[in-house]
C-alpha cells in the first residue's frame, strides 16, 4: 500500500508539528512564529499499519503575485496536485477564520479527498473551535493534538475511509490492531499535598520509582512514568500537590502547580486523590471541578482508607456526598483504597479503564433523536414571549469527552434549567456516568433571514 498525503492550511496551525509526528523524527523546523516553513518537505510517514509519503507545505495566505509568499503558495498547490489525499489543518483554539474559509475553497476545487483536521484541540479551549470548523464544509473534523499525539487513532480511521483502495488490507490478512491500542492511556494523579499520589504510582509500578515520605510537597515536577495494568499500556503523571491559590507564594511552587495543570490538560483520565482522614475539603472540590472543566475523564480515589474506622454504610454515604458536591459529573466512580498496602488499587484501575471507555463513547444520531423526541414529549421546553421553543435535532460531533450539538430555531432562548434536564437525560439514557458531557446549542440556519418580504 503506497499513497501520498499533503498537509495544508494557513500559517501556524501546526502543519510541521504533525509532519514530524507522522514521520517519527524532527525533520521540519517548528517555531511559534508563522511562516517558518517555505519549501515543501517530504518524508516517509507511518500511522498504525499505514505507510505513506507525507508532504509538509508552507502556510496558505493571501499574497501579491511574484512575492515570496505567492511563490510559497505555488509550492503548496504543487503538493496538493501530487497528493492522493489532503489533510486540511485548522487551529481549534482559533476557530474557523476567514483565511480558513478562503483556502477551504482551494482544497475543495482540487477534487482530492480532503480530511479536515482540527489541531490543538486538547482541553476545553479547543472544543468550541472543533465545533466551529464544521462550517468549512468538510464534514466531521478529526480533533487532534499533533504536539502530544492525541487523536491519531481517529486520523488513522479517517485516512482509511478517504482512501479505501490504497489502504485496503491484502487478501487474507487479518484486521490490524486499532491504532488507539498502540498508544498508552495517559493518566494524571492530582490532589492536595500529601494525599499519597507518589505512593500510589510506586504501588502500580511495583517499585520505589518515585520519592515518597511523610513530608508534604516532596514532588515538584509533573513526572511521567510508563507502566502496564492487565495488558493496558499506561503513561502516568505524578504531580505536585495543589494548594489554594491564596497560599501559593513561592515561585518554585507556582511553577510546580503550572506543571500539574498542564498534566491535567493533556491527560485522558485524571485520578483525584483524596485523603480519607480529611475528606472533601473545599480544595478537593475545586480540583475536581477544574478536571471537569478541562473535559477529562475523572475518578475519585479516597486514599488511606485503612487509617480510619469506617462505619457501616460509610462508602455509600461518601458516594451520595460526591454526587451532591459534584452534580456536573454525577455518577463519577468513587473508590476507597490504601496505596501503601495495595488494598483497592485494582478496583481503582478497573474504574479508570471504565471511565476511559465512557469518555470515548459515541452515540448514533438516530438514537439521539429518539431520545430528544421522548424528552420533549415528557417535558416540553417552555414558551418564550408566547412562542414555544422548537428543538429540531441533536447529533454528537465528537467524543473525548462526549460532546453533543442541539439545533433549535432560537438556541439562545433555551433556559439553563432545560439544558441541564437534557444533559442529565443524555447521561442516564446512554450510560455516561461521571464523565463531562458537553451540550452546545446552535441556531438552525434560516434561509429567509435578511430577505425582504414581498407585498
N, C-alpha and C positions, 0 to 999 in steps of 0.2 A: 504494500500500500504506500503510495507516494503522492503527495499533493503540496501545494504552496498556499500559504496564508499571509496576507498583508495586514499589518496593524496600522490603522489610520485614525486621525482625529485632530482636533485643534491643539495648539501648543500646551504643554504642561499638564496633560491629563494622565500621564504615566505610561506612555507607549514603550519607552525604553526600559522601564522597570518590568513591564510584562514580558518584553522581549528577553531580558536577562533571566527572568523566571522560567520561561519556556525552554531556553537553550541550556539552562542549568549552570551558566557562568556569567560573570560580569563583563560582557563584551561591549555593551553600549554604555557610553558615559551618561551618568544620571546627575541632575542638579535641580534645585528648586527654580532656577531661572528658566523662563520659556526660551525656546529656540536653540537649545544646546545641540540637538540632532539636526544635521543639514543634509548629508548624503543618506541614501537608503543603505541599510546594512542587512546582510543576510546571514542566517545561521541555521543549524540543524536543531529543530525543536522536538520536544518529546512531551507527551501528555498521556499518562497511563500506558496503553499498548499502542498508541498512535505515534508514528514518526513522520515528520514533515519538514519542509523548508519554511522558515518564517522570515518575513521582511519587516524591519523597523523603518519607519519613514519620518520625514520632517513634519512638524505640525502644520495642518492646513490653516491658512489665514488669507484674508483679502490682501492683495498686493498689486502694485503697479507693474505693467509689462516691462520686461528687461531688468527688473530689480532682482536682488539676491533672493528675496522671498518668493518671487514669481518662479525663478529657476528651481528653487527647492520644491515648489508645488508641482512643477513638471516632473521632477523625480518621483513624487508621490503618485501622480497619475500613471506613470510608467509601472510602478509597483502594483497598482490596482489592476492594470491590464495584464500583468504577468500572473496574478494570483488566481487560484481556483475559488477562494473564499476570502471575504474581508471581515476583519474584526474592527468594528467601528467603536472606538473608545470615547466615552464621555466621563466627566468628573461628577460623581454622585453628590459630592458635597457642594458643588456649584449649581447643580440642576441643569436643565436643558437651556443653553444660552442661544442667542441669535446666531452666533457663529456655528454652533452645532446644527441648527436647523438649516442654515445655508449649505453646509457641506454634507448634510444628510442627503440633499438632492443630488450632489455629485456622486455619492456612493450608489444611490438608487439608480441613476442613469447608466452606471457601468453595467448593470444587468447581472453582476456577480452575486452569488449567495452572500448575504450580509448578516452578521451576528452583532447585535447591539450589546456592548459590554459596559456596564456601569462600574467604573473603578473607584477606589477609595470609599467603598460602601460600608466599611466597618463602623460599628457604633451607631448611635441614634442620629448623629449629624448627617449620615449618608442615606438614611431611609427615605426622607422626603424627595431627595434628588432621584433615587431609583424609580419612584412612582412617577415623578415628573417626566422622566425620559421616555415614557410611553408615547408622549406627544410627538416624538420624532418619526413615528410610523413604521418601526421595525418589529413591532410585536413585543413580546415579553423580554425585558433586558436580563442579561446574566450579571448578577451582582457579585463582584469580586473585590479582593484587596490584593493587588499584584505584589505589593511590598511584603505582605505577610502570608501569601499563598492561600488565602481564603477564597472559596468559591470555584476552585479549579475543577472540582468534580462536575459542577454544573456546566462549565465551559467545555469539558470533555464530551458531555452528552449533547451539547449544542452543536459541536463540530460534527459529531456522528450523524445528527439529524440533518445538518446543512449539506453534507457530502456523503450520502448513504452509500453510493457506489465506491467511492475512493476509500471509505473507512470500513467497508464490509469485511467480515472475517473470512478467511479462506475456508473452502468447503471442508466440513468435518472438524473444524477447530472449535473448541469449547468457548463459551462466552467468557471474556476476561473478568478478572476480579474488578469490581467497581472502583473507579479512581478514588472515591471518598475513603475506601477502606485502606488505601495505601498511605494515608496521612494520619498522624496521631491526633487524638481528640485533645484539644487544648483546654486545660483546667487551671483556673486560678483559685487559690485558697486565701481568703481575706477575713479580716475580723479585727477586733480590738487587740492591743498589745497583750501578749502572754496568754492567749487562748489555746495555744498548742499547735499552731499551724506547722511549724518545722518538725515537731514530733510526729504529727500525722503523716507528713511526707516520708520521713525516715521509716515509719511503720509500713507504708505502702511499698517502699523500695526494698525493705528487708535489710537495711544497713544504715549506719550512722552517717548519712551523706551530708546532713546539714547540722550546723552548730546549734545546740539547744541548752537550756538552763532555766533556773527559776527567775532570772532577771528579765524584766520587760525590755523590749527594744533591741534584742540581740541581732535580729535580721534587719538589714538596711536596704539591700538591693532586692529587686524582684528577680530571684534566681530561678532559671528554668532547668528542670531535670527530666530526663526521659525514663519511662518505665513501661511495664505492661500489667494488665489485670485481666485474667481469664482470656488471653489471646488478643485483647484490645491494646493497641499502641496508645500510649499516653504521653503528653508533654505537660508537666505540672509546674506551675509558677508559684513559688513561695513568695510572700510579700511582707513588707513591714506592717506592723500594727497601725491601724488608723485611729487616731485620737480626734477629738473635736477640734475644728479649725482654730478656735479661740485659744487653745492650749499649745498650738504649734508655733514656736518662736525660733528654734534652732534652724539654721539654713540647711544643714545636712538632713534633718528630719523632713523639711519641706521637699527636698529632692527625693527622699525615700517614698513619701506619700505620692508624689507625682509619678514615680515608677510603679507604685501599686495601682494607681488609677489607670495607667497605661496597660497594665496586665489585665485588668477587668475589661477594658475596651476591646482587646484582641483575643479574649478567651471565648470559648464556646459554652462552657459550663463554669459557673462560679459557685464554690462552696463557701457559704458564710458561716464561719466557725464561731460558736458562742460558748462562753464559759458557764457550765451548769451551776456553779456556785453563785454567780451574779448574772442570771439570765435576763435577756431582753431589756437592757438599758437603752436609753434614747439613741445612743450611738449605734447600737446593733440595728435598730430600725432604719436609721439614716443610711447605713451601709447597704442594707437590703434594698432600700428604695433606689439608691444610686445604681445598683446592679440592674434593677428592673428598667430604669430609665435608659440605660445603655442597651437594653434589649437582649441581655444574656440569659441563658437558662440558669436557674437558681436552685440550690439545695441547701437547706438549713441543717447544719451539724451541731449538735449540742454535746460538747466535749466535757470530759472529767465527770461523767455521769456516775462513775464508781466512787466518787468522793462525797456524794450526797446520799442522804437517807430518803429515798424516793417513796412516797406513799402510794397505795394502790390507786390507779387511775391518773397518776401524775402525767404520763405521756399523752393521754387523751386530752387532758386539760391544757397541756402545752400546745397541742395542735390547734385546739379551739382558740387559744390566745394568739397564735401566729396568724390564723385566718382573720381575726378581728383587727390585729395591728397592721396587717399587710393585705388588705382586700384586693389590691391591684394584681396580686399573684395568688389568688385563692386556690387552695389545694396544693400549695408548694410542699414538697416532701420534707418531713422533719424526722431526723434520725439521731438517736442518742447513742453515744459511743465513748470509748476510752482509748485515745490514741496511744497512751502509754502501754496498756495491756493488750490492745488489739481488739477488744470486745466491740462488736458493732461496726467494725471497719468494712467488712464485706457487705453488710446491709447498706452502708453509706455509698459504696461504689456501685452497687446494684441500682440505687436511687439516681446516681449520676448518669448511668447508662440510659435509664428510662427517661430522665429529664432531657438528655441529648436527643433521644428519639422523638419525643414530643415537640421539642424545639424545631426539628426538621420536618414536622408533619405537614402534608399538603391535603387539602380537601377538594374534591371535584366540584366544579362550578354548578352542576345540576343539583347536587346535594345541598349546596349553599343556598340556592334559590328556593328549594323546597322548604328549607329551614326559615328563610325570610318570609315566605308566604304564611307559614304556620305562626311565626312570631307576630306578624302584623294582624292576623286573624284573631289571635288570642288577646292582643293588647295593641290596638291601632295607635299610630302616632297622633299627638294632639293637633287640634286645629289652631292655626296661627292667623290672626286677623280674619277669622271666619272661614279660612280656607284650609281644608285637610291636606297635610303633607303627603306626597306620593313618593314611596320608595320603589325605585324601578328595578334594580338588580344589584347583585353582590358578586364579587369574584375575589380570588386570592392570587395576587401577582407574585408573592414570594413567601418563603419560609425563613427561618433563622433570624428573628422569631416569626411565628405565623402572622402575616400581615394581610388585611382584607380591605377592599375598597368598595364602598357603598355609593351607588349613583342615585341621585334624587333631583327632582326639579328645583328644590330650594334647600340645598345641603346646609347652608349656613344657619337656617332657621331651626334645625333639629335640636331639641333640648339635650343638655348633657345627661340628664337622668335617663332619657330614652336610649342614648348611645350606650350608657352603662348596662341597660337592660339587654341590648343586643350583644354586647361583649360577653356578659355572663351567660347568655344563651349559647353563643358560639363555644365558649369554654365547656359548658355542660354537654351540649349535643355532640360535639366532635372530640371529646375526651382530650382536652387541653389543660390539664390541671397544673397549676404552679408555674406556668411559663408566661412571659409577657405576651399579650395579644394586642396588636395594633389594628385599629379601625379608622380608616381615613374616609372622610365624606367628600364626594365630588359632585358638582352640579352637572347635570346632563346637558349636553350642547343643545341650544335652541336654534334651529336653522332660520327662524324668523326674526331673531334678535337684530335690532338695528335697521330693519326694513320698514319703510313707510306703508301704512295701511292705505289701500285703495278706497276711494269714496264712490 
